[in-house]
Amino acid sequence: MKLLLHSCCAPCSTVIIEALNEEVSKPSLFWYNPNIHPYTEYKSRYDSLRAFAHDEKLDLIIEDEYGLRKFIDTLYSEEKTRDSEIKRCHLCYQARLEKTALQAAEKGYNTFSTSLLASPYQKHDLIRHIGEECANKYGVDFFYRDFRPWFREGQKKARENGSYMQKYCGCIFSEEERYLNVLR
């Protein structure tokens, strides 16, 4: 299996790379996260993933697109998006998984997956559904596995390695929700 792993961050990628080592010798990482805001957050996650890939000697394909305006325009062009977390997440997952499936097909990978599957805060059923749709569209396989049981271990290892540890999923709405919950 030649796997391209969409990577949202180093901590979630760490546990998946370790778990996959028995099945996939060296998956390649793919950075495409135009949903992450503000720019300082985007840059911190990007730099941390680059360092992780370098340290682990993993190939890293980079689609460096800080997409605040495009992301917001896409969300607000969809009716009722601003009122629907599920709709926001769907559009976000769709953009990233579609780009990953396309990259996998174009670069000769037969399988793709995402580090989002390590997080207990993500919507796994939705990710799986979108991943399978994108796989069918681009003629590659979507590798689904529930990596949530290893989430805390991945965070621990990422801290030990000095990786940047984010406090929210990445979109500006989740940042707002995080701070609103803290301040209440």
C-alpha distance (Angstrom), angle and dihedral (degrees) to the residues before:
residue distance angle dihedral
M1 . . .
K2 3.80 . .
L3 3.80 104.7 .
L4 3.79 132.2 -167.2
L5 3.81 110.7 -161.1
H6 3.79 118.3 -156.4
S7 3.80 102.7 -140.2
C8 3.76 121.6 -156.1
C9 3.81 93.6 176.5
A10 3.79 144.2 -14.2
P11 3.85 97.4 -104.7
C12 3.81 94.7 56.8
S13 3.81 92.2 40.2
T14 3.82 92.0 52.1
V15 3.79 96.0 65.0
I16 3.78 94.3 42.3
I17 3.81 93.4 51.0
E18 3.79 89.9 51.3
A19 3.80 93.4 46.4
L20 3.80 92.2 48.1
N21 3.80 96.2 47.4
E22 3.80 90.9 94.0
E23 3.83 92.3 52.3
V24 3.79 104.3 29.5
S25 3.78 118.6 33.8
K26 3.79 96.9 -151.7
P27 3.78 119.7 -7.6
S28 3.78 115.7 -161.4
L29 3.79 119.6 -121.7
F30 3.79 124.7 -130.8
W31 3.81 122.3 -158.5
Y32 3.79 113.8 -157.1
N33 3.78 114.4 137.6
P34 3.81 113.0 142.3
N35 3.80 87.9 157.3
I36 3.81 95.0 71.5
H37 3.81 114.4 102.8
P38 2.96 150.1 -142.0
Y39 3.79 103.4 33.5
T40 3.81 93.4 -116.0
E41 3.82 89.3 58.3
Y42 3.81 91.4 46.8
K43 3.81 91.4 50.4
S44 3.82 94.1 46.5
R45 3.81 92.5 52.6
Y46 3.80 92.5 42.6
D47 3.81 93.7 50.7
S48 3.79 92.1 45.3
L49 3.80 92.6 51.7
R50 3.81 91.4 47.8
A51 3.81 90.1 52.8
F52 3.81 91.1 47.2
A53 3.82 92.2 50.3
H54 3.79 90.6 48.2
D55 3.82 93.6 48.4
E56 3.80 92.4 47.3
K57 3.82 93.2 42.0
L58 3.79 92.0 -123.2
D59 3.77 125.2 154.1
L60 3.78 110.6 -111.9
I61 3.78 122.6 -162.1
I62 3.79 110.9 -162.2
E63 3.77 127.8 -155.4
D64 3.79 96.5 179.5
E65 3.78 104.7 -162.6
Y66 3.76 119.6 146.8
G67 3.77 95.9 -164.5
L68 3.78 110.3 179.3
R69 3.81 96.8 138.3
K70 3.81 94.8 40.6
F71 3.82 91.3 46.3
I72 3.81 92.8 50.3
D73 3.82 92.2 43.9
T74 3.81 90.7 51.4
L75 3.78 92.7 48.7
Y76 3.76 95.0 47.2
S77 3.78 94.9 44.1
E78 3.80 87.9 65.0
E79 3.80 113.4 80.9
K80 3.81 114.1 -107.0
T81 3.80 92.5 -1.6
R82 3.77 92.2 130.8
D83 3.81 88.6 59.8
S84 3.76 98.2 44.8
E85 3.78 125.4 72.2
I86 3.82 90.4 -174.3
K87 3.81 91.5 54.7
R88 3.81 91.6 47.5
C89 3.79 91.5 50.3
H90 3.81 91.8 45.9
L91 3.81 92.3 54.6
C92 3.80 91.3 44.7
Y93 3.82 94.6 49.7
Q94 3.80 90.9 42.8
A95 3.79 93.9 55.6
R96 3.79 95.1 47.4
L97 3.80 98.5 40.8
E98 3.79 93.3 44.8
K99 3.81 91.1 52.1
T100 3.82 89.8 47.7
A101 3.81 93.7 49.7
L102 3.80 90.2 48.7
Q103 3.81 91.5 49.6
A104 3.81 90.5 48.0
A105 3.81 91.9 51.8
E106 3.80 94.1 44.8
K107 3.80 95.0 46.4
G108 3.81 98.2 45.1
Y109 3.80 101.5 -102.5
N110 3.79 114.5 142.5
T111 3.81 95.0 -160.4
F112 3.79 138.4 36.9
S113 3.77 135.9 -175.2
T114 3.79 140.2 164.3
S115 3.78 137.7 -119.0
L116 3.81 87.1 -134.6
L117 3.81 84.8 85.4
A118 3.81 89.9 72.8
S119 3.79 94.6 62.1
P120 3.80 122.9 89.8
Y121 3.81 86.8 -157.6
Q122 3.81 95.7 64.9
K123 3.80 128.0 85.9
H124 3.81 102.2 -109.7
D125 3.79 98.1 -175.7
L126 3.78 90.3 53.1
I127 3.82 92.9 45.9
R128 3.79 90.8 49.9
H129 3.80 93.0 48.3
I130 3.81 93.5 49.0
G131 3.80 91.9 43.1
E132 3.79 91.3 54.0
E133 3.83 91.6 47.6
C134 3.80 90.9 51.5
A135 3.81 91.0 46.0
N136 3.80 90.5 55.0
K137 3.78 92.1 46.1
Y138 3.82 94.7 52.3
G139 3.81 101.0 31.8
V140 3.80 97.8 -115.3
D141 3.80 131.5 112.0
F142 3.79 124.5 -103.9
F143 3.79 111.8 -138.2
Y144 3.79 109.8 -146.6
R145 3.75 123.8 -173.6
D146 3.77 129.6 150.9
F147 3.81 102.7 -119.2
R148 3.82 94.2 170.2
P149 3.82 94.2 106.4
W150 3.83 88.0 65.9
F151 3.81 95.8 45.7
R152 3.83 97.2 103.9
E153 3.79 91.6 44.7
G154 3.80 89.6 52.3
Q155 3.78 91.3 50.6
K156 3.80 91.0 49.2
K157 3.80 91.9 51.6
A158 3.78 92.1 45.2
R159 3.83 90.1 53.4
E160 3.80 90.2 49.1
N161 3.82 89.0 51.4
G162 3.80 92.0 48.6
S163 3.80 95.1 -114.9
Y164 3.77 119.2 162.3
M165 3.82 110.4 -96.9
Q166 3.79 114.4 -149.2
K167 3.79 124.6 -151.7
Y168 3.82 101.0 -148.8
C169 3.80 139.7 27.0
G170 3.78 93.9 -93.0
C171 3.77 110.0 -104.2
I172 3.75 118.9 110.7
F173 3.81 90.3 -118.3
S174 3.80 92.7 57.6
E175 3.81 89.2 48.8
E176 3.79 89.2 53.4
E177 3.81 91.5 48.1
R178 3.80 91.1 49.0
Y179 3.79 93.1 54.2
L180 3.79 94.4 40.7
N181 3.81 89.1 54.3
V182 3.81 92.0 47.7
L183 3.80 94.0 48.0
R184 3.80 96.4 47.8
